[in-house]
Amino acid sequence: MDIGNTLRILDPVTDFDSNDGVMAPRLDTLNGKVVGMYQNGKLNAGKLLDLIADILSERYDLKGIVRGNYIGNRVMRPNEWRDIEQCDAIILTNGD
């Protein structure tokens, strides 16, 4: 019985449509701004945020830093983002 050799290649990539979303306007500076720093809770994500916070604090006169966690494997609901309404800018980190 000859089954034959068949190779089926699947491409999981979809075409990107830039009309699906809009980039947030850029801040002119981080001086006087609150920066949200959210991590996915994996190994070293918090350490990376600590390093970023140190660098930003040296370079800018930040009004404050908000820290929190996010869930990376699904879309989070607005009420799940801790204190996000206070943030002028947001940095997400993930670690492994």
N, C-alpha and C positions, 0 to 999 in steps of 0.2 A: 504494500500500500504506500503510495507516494503522496505525502501531505504537501510537499513543495515548500519553498522558502519564501515567505512573505514578510516584508518589513513595513510596518505602518508607522508613520511619523506624525505625531500630534503636536501642533503649535499652540501653546496656551496663551500666547501674547495676542492682545487685541489692539486695534488701532487706537491711537490717542486722539481725542477730539478736544482741542484747546478751548472750544466754546462751552465745555461742560462746567467750567469754573472760572473764577476770576481771582487773580492774585490780590492779596491784601495790599493796601498802600504802604509804602516804605516809610519808616520813621526817619526823621532827619537826624535824630540823635537818641541815645539812651539816657542822657542826662535828665534827671528828674522823673524817670519812668519806673514803673513796676514791671519786673520781668518774672514771668511764670516759668518755673522749671519743673517739668514733669518727667518721671521715669517709669519704665515698665516693671521695675522691681527685680529685674534679673541681676545676676552677679556683675558687679562693677559699674552699673548704671548710676548709682548714687555717687560713687567716687568720681565718675566723669563729670557729673553735675557740680560737685564740689570744686573741681578744677576750673570749670567754666565760670562759676560764681566768683572765684578768686580773681580770675583774669578780668572779668567784667567790672568788678568792684574797684580794681586798680585803674582801669581805663575810663570809667564813667562815674558820675555822681548819681548813683541809683537812688530812687525814692524807696525802693524795697524789693524784696525777692519773695515770691510765693512758691512753695514747694508742694508737690503732690505726686500721685501715681496715676497712670493710665493703663487701660487694658488694650493691649496691642492686637488681639485676635478678633476684635469686633468693633463696630462703631459705637462709641460711647454716647450716651444721652447727655444733653446739656447739664442736667442736674448732677451728673456724676463727676464733673470737673470741679475739684475743690477750689473755691475762691477765684475762679477764672475771670469773673466779672471785674476784678481789681487789676487785671493785667493789661499792660500796654503792648507787651511783646511776649511771645511764648517760645520756649525751647523744649523739644522732646528728645529724650535720650533712650536708647535701649542698650542692654548689655548682655554679654554671654561670656 
